[in-house]
Amino acid sequence: MKTPMLLLFLYILFVGCECDYIFQTKYTDVPVDHFSYTNNHTFKLKYLINDGNWSDNGPIFFYTGNEGSIELFAENSGFIMELAPKFNALVVFCEHRYYGTSLPFGNLSYTKPEYVGYLSSEQALHDFVDVIDVLQKSKYGSNGPLPVIAFGGSYGGMLAAWIRLKYPASVLGAIAASAPILQFTDLTPCGIFNNIVTYVYASTSDSKCSDAVKLFWPSVRRVTKTPEGKAWLSSEWKLCKNITKDEDVENFIDDISNALVNLAMANYPYPSTFLGDLPAFPVNAICTKLKGFKNCAQDDKKFLSFFGNAMNIYTNYSGKAKCNDFGDVDGLSTSGWDYQSCTEMVMPMCSESTDMFENSAWNFDKYAAGCLKRWGVKPRNPSEVILQYGGKNLKAASNIVFSNGLLDPWSGGGVLSNISKTVSAIVIPEGAHHLDLRSSNPADPPSVRKARKFHSDSIHKWLKKYYQERMYDERLLVNLLMK
């Protein structure tokens, strides 16, 4: 199974209330390579800004963009916009390089290793710092530098934590939601992700749901051994892309694996549209349709028809789709993340007999060979991110809140306990993937409301200290000048 997007990763973001927030679209020139003095090339990085709630000296709420178009996150990031009036905050969503329209080499950006080679978290963090510097030097910072609070979910949450770690002079604090900063070599067992996914399916009202999923893999492999079987499955499931060869079978299996993961990540207590039109608790909805699977388990075609009918909830819950596509999600870039996972973001994943997926051991050499085939590069060091950002060694950090929902597969690689007095962890037992960053909803469980209050209280504490120290410094300067 490929590394799930998040996607990333993917990556799920928050659609609670469909709120119409107005943003201005702006661009700034940033270096293609921040770490070279000989490469003077620049490109235009997009960011979105809302100053409707901002007043003098109010903070900047800065969202560190994910692996997709920044509009996708800005349109669906209700919690940040809900907080802005309370703090008189300027809200900024900054796009990650190589995603959306922030392409250093335009349409050629992914075509050659020498073009795509500038896609990294390290380069992206420097982009964000450059945008913050532009804002500080603009009209917003005319009365002095503004405190910056970083926000992010999933990969964006990782970036929010890392920008506070690496650039504390630019960012005062960070809310890092569902940020799997420990999902790396030797930090987290490779099987924990799929174990959590399995738990989400097994904990529904039909506790045998994960058993039904486990039967799917051998059934689909038996049926698709022949050309006739491939054609039958394509027709029966009304696939947008027909399965004609063995490679197609592997891609289809990967797509179904990722679809099941996405459903767990987006298992919100109300309908959502971020990963398509999904009902409330979509995992429960799938599992309800899989009840009675044992009645057809002995006949592969009957079982696959039964299973496919359930999976229509993922691809065609609205009933508007003319065919079923289990592949890429609109607005997210699987290509960009695949490249990143082949360089610095090596997140070991494996499946074991205790989970509902096909057994698959983690093999770094095989993984690296696949990267070399697809991109012409392979990871230099599977621990590169750990060396760069510290891994579990966060005691020197400050002003970071890590939040994780225990129903989120990525929580296995998240920070689940306090690191220090200023690096906190908050757990949301009923939460899926960064539920706390979504807009408020009447169906929200008490634990997510508690998490949001903790975020707000933490930001208030950071800002209060910042403004007190700033006033002290100003008074001290005045006293010195008067002597």
C-alpha positions as CSV (number, residue, x, y, z in Angstrom):
1,M,0.0,0.0,0.0
2,K,1.3,3.4,-0.9
3,T,1.8,6.0,1.8
4,P,-1.7,7.5,2.3
5,M,-2.1,11.1,1.3
6,L,-3.2,13.4,3.7
7,L,-3.1,13.2,3.1
8,L,-1.3,13.4,3.5
9,F,-1.7,13.7,4.0
10,L,-3.4,14.6,2.5
11,Y,-3.5,16.4,4.0
12,I,-7.9,16.1,5.3
13,L,-9.1,19.4,6.3
14,F,-12.1,20.7,7.9
15,V,-15.5,21.5,6.5
16,G,-17.9,22.1,9.3
17,C,-19.8,25.2,8.3
18,E,-19.7,26.4,4.7
19,C,-18.7,30.0,5.6
20,D,-18.0,32.6,3.0
21,Y,-14.8,34.4,4.1
22,I,-13.4,37.0,1.8
23,F,-9.7,36.9,1.1
24,Q,-7.5,39.1,-1.1
25,T,-5.1,37.1,-3.2
26,K,-1.6,38.4,-3.2
27,Y,1.8,37.2,-4.4
28,T,5.4,37.9,-3.4
29,D,8.7,37.0,-5.1
30,V,10.7,34.4,-3.2
31,P,14.0,32.7,-4.2
32,V,13.8,29.3,-5.9
33,D,16.7,28.3,-3.7
34,H,17.0,30.1,-0.3
35,F,20.3,28.4,0.5
36,S,22.3,29.4,-2.5
37,Y,24.1,32.7,-3.3
38,T,24.6,31.8,-7.0
39,N,21.0,30.9,-7.9
40,N,19.2,34.2,-8.2
41,H,16.0,32.9,-9.7
42,T,12.7,33.8,-8.1
43,F,9.1,32.8,-8.5
44,K,5.7,34.2,-7.3
45,L,4.3,32.6,-4.1
46,K,0.6,33.0,-3.5
47,Y,-0.9,34.0,-0.2
48,L,-4.4,34.9,0.9
49,I,-5.1,37.6,3.4
50,N,-8.2,38.8,5.4
51,D,-7.8,42.0,7.5
52,G,-11.5,42.4,8.3
53,N,-10.9,41.8,12.0
54,W,-7.5,43.3,12.3
55,S,-6.7,46.4,14.3
56,D,-3.3,48.1,15.1
57,N,-0.9,45.7,16.8
58,G,-3.3,42.8,16.5
59,P,-1.5,39.4,15.8
60,I,-1.0,37.6,12.5
61,F,-2.7,34.2,12.3
62,F,-0.6,32.5,9.7
63,Y,-1.6,29.2,8.2
64,T,1.3,27.2,6.8
65,G,0.0,25.6,3.6
66,N,-0.3,21.9,2.9
67,E,0.2,19.8,-0.2
68,G,-2.6,21.4,-2.2
69,S,-4.2,24.6,-3.4
70,I,-4.3,27.2,-0.6
71,E,-7.9,28.2,-1.4
72,L,-9.0,24.7,-0.4
73,F,-7.7,25.2,3.1
74,A,-8.7,28.8,3.5
75,E,-12.3,28.1,2.4
76,N,-12.6,25.3,5.0
77,S,-10.6,26.6,8.0
78,G,-13.4,27.9,10.1
79,F,-11.8,27.8,13.5
80,I,-9.1,30.3,12.6
81,M,-11.6,32.7,11.2
82,E,-13.8,32.2,14.3
83,L,-10.8,33.2,16.5
84,A,-9.8,36.3,14.5
85,P,-12.4,38.7,16.0
86,K,-11.5,37.8,19.5
87,F,-7.8,38.7,19.0
88,N,-8.2,41.4,16.3
89,A,-6.1,39.2,14.1
90,L,-4.9,39.5,10.6
91,V,-5.5,36.1,8.9
92,V,-3.1,34.8,6.2
93,F,-3.0,31.5,4.4
94,C,0.2,30.9,2.6
95,E,0.5,28.4,-0.2
96,H,3.3,25.8,-0.1
97,R,5.7,25.9,-3.0
98,Y,5.0,23.4,-5.8
99,Y,1.3,23.2,-4.9
100,G,-1.7,25.1,-6.3
101,T,-0.3,27.9,-8.5
102,S,2.9,28.5,-6.6
103,L,5.0,26.6,-9.2
104,P,8.7,27.7,-9.4
105,F,9.0,26.6,-13.0
106,G,5.4,26.8,-14.1
107,N,4.0,23.7,-15.9
108,L,7.6,22.3,-16.1
109,S,8.0,22.2,-12.3
110,Y,7.5,18.4,-12.1
111,T,9.1,17.4,-15.4
112,K,12.8,17.2,-14.5
113,P,14.8,16.4,-11.3
114,E,16.6,19.8,-11.6
115,Y,13.2,21.5,-11.5
116,V,11.4,19.6,-8.8
117,G,14.5,19.4,-6.6
118,Y,13.6,22.6,-4.8
119,L,10.5,21.0,-3.2
120,S,11.2,20.5,0.4
121,S,9.9,21.5,3.8
122,E,13.1,23.4,4.5
123,Q,12.6,25.6,1.4
124,A,8.9,26.0,2.2
125,L,9.5,27.2,5.8
126,H,11.9,29.9,4.5
127,D,9.2,30.9,2.0
128,F,6.8,31.4,4.9
129,V,9.3,33.5,6.8
130,D,9.8,35.7,3.8
131,V,6.1,36.3,3.5
132,I,5.9,37.1,7.2
133,D,8.8,39.6,6.7
134,V,6.9,41.2,3.8
135,L,3.8,41.6,6.1
136,Q,5.9,43.1,8.9
137,K,7.3,45.7,6.5
138,S,3.9,46.5,5.1
139,K,1.3,48.9,6.5
140,Y,0.3,46.2,9.0
141,G,3.7,46.5,10.8
142,S,4.0,50.3,10.6
143,N,3.7,50.6,14.4
144,G,6.1,47.8,15.1
145,P,6.4,44.1,14.5
146,L,3.3,42.0,15.0
147,P,3.3,38.7,16.9
148,V,2.7,35.7,14.6
149,I,0.8,32.6,15.6
150,A,1.2,29.7,13.1
151,F,-1.6,27.3,12.4
152,G,-1.6,24.1,10.5
153,G,-3.2,20.7,10.1
154,S,-1.6,17.4,9.1
155,Y,1.5,18.2,7.1
156,G,0.6,21.9,7.6
157,G,0.6,21.1,11.3
158,M,4.1,19.7,11.1
159,L,5.2,22.9,9.3
160,A,3.5,25.0,12.0
161,A,5.5,23.3,14.7
162,W,8.7,23.3,12.7
163,I,8.5,27.0,11.8
164,R,8.3,27.8,15.5
165,L,11.2,25.5,16.2
166,K,13.4,26.8,13.5
167,Y,12.4,30.5,13.3
168,P,11.3,31.5,16.8
169,A,12.2,35.1,16.0
170,S,9.5,35.2,13.3
171,V,6.8,33.0,14.9
172,L,5.7,33.4,18.5
173,G,3.7,30.2,18.9
174,A,2.1,27.4,16.9
175,I,-1.1,25.3,16.9
176,A,-0.1,22.0,15.3
177,A,-3.2,19.9,14.7
178,S,-2.9,16.2,13.8
179,A,0.8,16.8,13.0
180,P,2.6,13.4,12.7
181,I,6.0,14.7,13.4
182,L,7.0,11.3,14.9
183,Q,5.9,9.2,12.0
184,F,9.5,8.6,11.0
185,T,12.1,5.9,11.1
186,D,12.8,4.5,14.6
187,L,10.3,6.9,16.2
188,T,7.0,5.1,15.6
189,P,6.2,1.4,14.8
190,C,5.4,1.1,11.1
191,G,2.2,-0.7,11.7
192,I,0.5,1.7,14.1
193,F,-1.2,3.7,11.3
194,N,-3.0,0.8,9.8
195,N,-3.8,-0.6,13.3
196,I,-5.7,2.6,14.1
197,V,-7.5,2.6,10.8
198,T,-8.6,-1.0,11.5
199,Y,-9.7,0.1,15.0
200,V,-11.9,2.8,13.6
201,Y,-13.7,0.3,11.4
202,A,-13.9,-2.4,14.1
203,S,-15.4,0.0,16.6
204,T,-18.5,0.8,14.6
205,S,-21.9,-0.6,15.4
206,D,-21.0,-3.6,13.2
207,S,-17.8,-4.7,14.8
208,K,-17.2,-7.3,12.0
209,C,-16.8,-4.5,9.4
210,S,-13.0,-4.8,9.4
211,D,-13.4,-8.5,8.7
212,A,-15.4,-7.7,5.6
213,V,-12.6,-5.3,4.4
214,K,-10.0,-8.0,5.0
215,L,-11.9,-10.4,2.7
216,F,-11.8,-7.8,-0.1
217,W,-8.1,-8.1,-1.0
218,P,-8.0,-11.8,-1.8
219,S,-11.3,-11.6,-3.6
220,V,-10.3,-8.9,-5.9
221,R,-7.0,-10.5,-6.7
222,R,-8.7,-13.8,-7.6
223,V,-11.3,-12.2,-9.8
224,T,-8.8,-9.9,-11.7
225,K,-6.4,-12.7,-12.6
226,T,-8.1,-13.0,-16.0
227,P,-8.9,-10.4,-18.6
228,E,-12.6,-11.3,-18.3
229,G,-12.4,-10.7,-14.5
230,K,-10.8,-7.3,-15.0
231,A,-13.5,-6.3,-17.5
232,W,-16.2,-7.6,-15.2
233,L,-14.9,-5.5,-12.2
234,S,-14.6,-2.4,-14.3
235,S,-18.2,-2.7,-15.5
236,E,-19.7,-3.8,-12.2
237,W,-18.1,-1.0,-10.2
238,K,-18.7,1.5,-13.0
239,L,-15.0,2.6,-12.8
240,C,-14.0,5.8,-14.6
241,K,-10.7,4.1,-15.5
242,N,-11.0,0.5,-16.8
243,I,-8.8,-2.2,-15.4
244,T,-7.0,-3.9,-18.3
245,K,-3.6,-5.0,-17.0
246,D,-2.0,-6.2,-13.8
247,E,-0.5,-2.8,-13.1
248,D,-4.0,-1.4,-13.1
249,V,-5.0,-4.0,-10.5
250,E,-2.3,-2.8,-8.2
251,N,-3.2,0.8,-8.7
252,F,-6.9,0.0,-8.0
253,I,-6.0,-1.8,-4.8
254,D,-3.9,1.1,-3.7
255,D,-6.8,3.5,-4.5
256,I,-9.2,1.4,-2.4
257,S,-6.7,1.3,0.5
258,N,-6.4,5.1,0.4
259,A,-10.1,5.5,0.1
260,L,-10.7,3.5,3.3
261,V,-8.0,5.5,5.0
262,N,-9.5,8.8,3.8
263,L,-12.9,7.7,5.2
264,A,-11.4,7.1,8.6
265,M,-9.6,10.5,8.5
266,A,-12.8,12.3,7.5
267,N,-15.0,10.3,9.9
268,Y,-16.6,13.6,11.2
269,P,-19.9,13.7,13.2
270,Y,-21.7,15.7,10.4
271,P,-21.7,15.7,6.6
272,S,-18.6,17.1,4.9
273,T,-17.5,17.8,1.4
274,F,-13.7,18.2,1.6
275,L,-13.0,14.7,0.2
276,G,-16.1,14.6,-1.8
277,D,-19.7,14.6,-0.6
278,L,-19.7,12.4,2.5
279,P,-22.4,11.7,5.1
280,A,-21.9,12.1,8.8
281,F,-19.7,9.3,10.2
282,P,-18.9,7.9,6.8
283,V,-17.2,4.9,8.2
284,N,-20.4,3.9,10.0
285,A,-22.3,4.4,6.8
286,I,-19.9,2.1,4.9
287,C,-20.0,-0.5,7.6
288,T,-23.8,-0.4,7.8
289,K,-24.0,-1.4,4.2
290,L,-21.4,-4.2,4.7
291,K,-23.6,-5.9,7.3
292,G,-24.4,-9.4,6.2
293,F,-21.3,-9.7,4.1
294,K,-20.9,-13.3,5.2
295,N,-23.9,-14.3,3.2
296,C,-22.0,-13.7,0.0
297,A,-18.4,-14.3,1.2
298,Q,-18.1,-17.6,-0.5
299,D,-18.7,-16.1,-4.0
300,D,-16.0,-13.6,-5.1
301,K,-18.2,-11.8,-7.6
302,K,-21.2,-11.6,-5.3
303,F,-19.0,-10.3,-2.5
304,L,-17.3,-7.7,-4.7
305,S,-20.6,-6.5,-6.0
306,F,-21.8,-6.2,-2.4
307,F,-18.6,-4.4,-1.3
308,G,-18.7,-2.1,-4.3
309,N,-22.2,-1.0,-3.5
310,A,-20.9,0.0,0.0
311,M,-18.0,1.9,-1.5
312,N,-20.3,4.1,-3.6
313,I,-20.7,6.1,-0.4
314,Y,-17.1,7.4,-0.9
315,T,-17.4,8.1,-4.7
316,N,-21.1,8.8,-5.3
317,Y,-23.0,9.6,-2.1
318,S,-24.6,12.5,-3.9
319,G,-25.8,10.2,-6.7
320,K,-24.5,12.7,-9.3
321,A,-21.3,10.9,-10.4
322,K,-21.5,9.1,-13.8
323,C,-18.7,6.8,-12.9
324,N,-16.6,5.9,-9.8
325,D,-13.1,7.3,-9.4
326,F,-11.2,6.3,-6.3
327,G,-8.0,8.1,-7.3
328,D,-6.8,11.6,-6.7
329,V,-8.7,14.2,-4.6
330,D,-9.4,17.5,-6.2
331,G,-7.2,20.3,-4.9
332,L,-4.6,17.9,-3.4
333,S,-1.4,16.9,-5.2
334,T,-0.4,13.3,-4.9
335,S,2.6,13.9,-7.2
336,G,4.1,16.6,-5.0
337,W,3.7,14.6,-1.8
338,D,5.0,11.5,-3.5
339,Y,8.2,13.4,-4.4
340,Q,8.5,14.7,-0.8
341,S,8.0,11.2,0.6
342,C,10.8,10.0,-1.7
343,T,13.3,12.6,-0.4
344,E,12.9,13.9,3.2
345,M,9.4,12.7,4.3
346,V,10.1,8.9,4.6
347,M,7.3,7.6,6.8
348,P,7.6,3.9,7.2
349,M,4.3,2.1,6.8
350,C,3.5,-1.6,7.0
351,S,0.5,-3.9,7.4
352,E,0.3,-6.8,9.8
353,S,-1.9,-9.8,10.3
354,T,-3.7,-7.9,13.1
355,D,-5.1,-5.2,10.7
356,M,-7.6,-5.2,7.9
357,F,-5.2,-4.6,5.0
358,E,-3.0,-6.9,3.0
359,N,0.1,-8.0,4.8
360,S,3.0,-5.7,3.7
361,A,6.4,-5.4,5.4
362,W,8.3,-2.2,5.4
363,N,11.3,-2.5,3.1
364,F,13.4,0.7,2.8
365,D,15.5,-0.7,-0.1
366,K,12.4,-1.5,-2.1
367,Y,10.8,1.8,-1.3
368,A,13.9,3.7,-2.4
369,A,14.1,1.7,-5.6
370,G,10.5,2.7,-6.4
371,C,11.4,6.4,-5.8
372,L,14.4,6.1,-8.1
373,K,12.2,4.7,-10.8
374,R,9.5,7.4,-10.5
375,W,11.6,10.5,-9.8
376,G,15.2,9.7,-10.5
377,V,16.0,10.3,-6.8
378,K,15.9,8.3,-3.6
379,P,16.2,9.2,0.1
380,R,19.7,10.1,1.2
381,N,18.9,9.3,4.8
382,P,15.6,7.9,6.1
383,S,16.3,9.9,9.3
384,E,16.9,13.2,7.5
385,V,13.8,15.0,9.0
386,I,14.7,13.8,12.5
387,L,18.1,15.2,12.2
388,Q,16.8,18.5,10.8
389,Y,13.9,19.1,13.3
390,G,14.8,17.1,16.3
391,G,12.3,14.2,16.3
392,K,11.3,13.6,19.9
393,N,13.9,16.0,21.3
394,L,11.6,19.0,21.8
395,K,12.5,20.1,25.3
396,A,14.2,23.2,23.9
397,A,11.1,24.2,22.1
398,S,8.4,26.5,23.4
399,N,4.9,27.8,22.7
400,I,3.6,24.8,20.7
401,V,0.3,23.0,21.1
402,F,0.0,19.6,19.5
403,S,-3.6,18.3,19.2
404,N,-4.6,14.8,18.0
405,G,-7.9,12.9,17.6
406,L,-7.5,9.3,18.8
407,L,-9.7,8.2,15.8
408,D,-7.2,9.8,13.4
409,P,-4.8,7.2,11.9
410,W,-2.0,9.9,12.0
411,S,-2.3,10.2,15.8
412,G,0.0,7.2,16.1
413,G,2.8,9.5,14.9
414,G,1.6,12.5,16.9
415,V,2.7,14.0,20.2
416,L,0.2,12.7,22.7
417,S,1.7,13.9,26.0
418,N,3.1,17.2,27.3
419,I,6.8,17.8,26.5
420,S,7.2,20.7,28.9
421,K,5.3,23.6,30.5
422,T,5.3,25.4,27.1
423,V,5.0,22.5,24.7
424,S,1.6,20.9,25.3
425,A,-0.4,18.0,23.9
426,I,-4.2,17.8,23.9
427,V,-6.0,14.6,23.0
428,I,-9.5,14.5,21.4
429,P,-10.8,10.9,22.1
430,E,-13.7,11.2,19.6
431,G,-11.8,13.2,17.0
432,A,-10.9,12.3,13.4
433,H,-8.2,14.2,11.4
434,H,-7.7,17.7,12.9
435,L,-11.4,18.0,13.8
436,D,-10.4,21.0,16.0
437,L,-9.4,23.1,13.1
438,R,-12.8,22.8,11.4
439,S,-15.6,25.3,11.9
440,S,-17.8,24.9,15.0
441,N,-20.7,22.6,14.5
442,P,-23.6,21.6,16.9
443,A,-22.6,18.0,16.4
444,D,-19.1,18.6,17.8
445,P,-18.2,16.4,20.7
446,P,-17.3,18.1,24.0
447,S,-13.7,17.1,23.7
448,V,-13.2,19.1,20.5
449,R,-14.8,22.2,22.1
450,K,-12.4,21.7,25.0
451,A,-9.5,21.5,22.6
452,R,-10.5,24.7,20.8
453,K,-10.8,26.5,24.2
454,F,-7.3,25.3,25.1
455,H,-6.0,26.7,21.8
456,S,-7.6,30.0,22.4
457,D,-6.3,30.1,26.0
458,S,-2.8,29.2,24.9
459,I,-2.8,32.0,22.3
460,H,-4.1,34.5,24.8
461,K,-1.3,33.5,27.2
462,W,1.4,33.8,24.5
463,L,0.2,37.2,23.3
464,K,-0.2,38.6,26.8
465,K,3.4,37.8,27.7
466,Y,4.5,39.2,24.3
467,Y,2.8,42.5,24.8
468,Q,3.8,42.8,28.4
469,E,7.5,42.2,27.5
470,R,7.2,44.6,24.6
471,M,5.8,47.3,26.8
472,Y,8.5,46.7,29.3
473,D,11.2,47.0,26.6
474,E,9.7,50.3,25.4
475,R,9.5,51.7,28.9
476,L,13.1,50.6,29.5
477,L,14.2,52.4,26.3
478,V,12.4,55.5,27.3
479,N,14.0,55.5,30.8
480,L,17.5,55.0,29.2
481,L,17.0,57.9,26.9
482,M,15.8,60.2,29.7
483,K,19.0,59.6,31.7
